[in-house]
């Protein structure tokens, strides 16, 4: 393989790698479950007539609170959105990438020219 083709092969490999990296997923904020859903846990309790009445009272109160909270959360979930932070300013990246691309292409042209002139 001539030395003039090596930079072209390197540039092709680098371009292929960059194109492959384009498809790598990026991290984005997302919500997995609706806001109103919460995990509930229960602990075993020895039931006696007095504790059973207390437990029924607590369950009734908990259901009322849960219903009110779920209604509020449902209303909030309908209007909930991720914060609008605006789009990032990509101008420096485009300018820098174009500059590096131009410098790389210049080096390839320079190396081919040196090879042909026999330096």
N, C-alpha and C positions, 0 to 999 in steps of 0.2 A: 504494500500500500504506500503510495507516495505521501510525502509529508504535507502536501497541499490539501489532501483529503482528510487528514486527521482533525483539523479544526472544524471542518464541516460535519464530520461525524460527531465530534464533541458537542457542537451547537445543536445538532439534531437530537442527540440524547438528552441534552438539557431542556430543549423545547418539549420533547415528549414527556419528561418528568413534570414540567410545569403544567402541561395539559392534563396529566393524570391527577395532579394535586388540585386542580380546579374542581374536581368532583368530590373531594373529601368533604363530608358534611361539617357544617359549622355549628357551634353551640348557640342555641337560641332559647330564650325564656318561653316556657309553655306551662300550661296548667293541666295536670294529669286528671284531676277529679274536680267535679263542681264544688263550689265554695261551701254549699250547705251540707255536704257529706262529712261526717266525723265518725271516728271509730269509737265504739262503745265497749266497755268491759264490765264484767260482773264478777262479784266475789261470792262464794258460797256462804250462806248465812243459816244458822240454826234457827228454825222457825218455831216460835211459841205464839200463843194467842195474842199477847201484848205486842211482840215484835212484828207479828203479821199485820196488825192494824197500823202500826207505825210505818211498816214497809209499804202498805197500800197507799197511805197518805203521802209518803215520799215519792212513790212512783207516779201518783196523780199530779203532784206538784212538778216533778221532773218532766212529765209529758207536756204540761202546760208551758213550762219554760222552753222546752225543746221545740214545741210547735211555734211559739212566738219567735224564737231565735231562727228557726228554719224559714219562717215567713220573711223575716228581715233579711236573712242571708240570701234567700231566693230573689228578693227585690234588688239586693246589692249585686248579686251574680249577673243579673240581666244587664246591669249598667257597668259592670266591671270590665275594664280593659287594661292592657299593659300600658305602662307609662309611655307617652310619646316623647322620645328623646331626640327626634329629628334624625335625618340621615347623616351619616358621617361625611366629612369633607374629603373626597377622594382625589382632589386635585394634586396634592403633593405626591401621592402614590403613582398617579398616571404620568406626571412629569418625570419623576425619578425613574420609573420603569422604562419610559421612552428614552431617557438619557443613557441608562445602562444598555439598552438594546442597541442604540446607535454606537456607543463605544465598543461593544462586542462585535458588531458588524464591521466597524473600522479596523479592529484587530484582525479579523478574518481577511479582509481585503488587503491589509498591509502584509500579512504573512504570505498570501498568495502572490502578491507583487514581488516580495523578496525572493520567493522560490523561483519565479519565472525569470527574474533578472540575475539570479545566481549569486546573491549576496551571502 
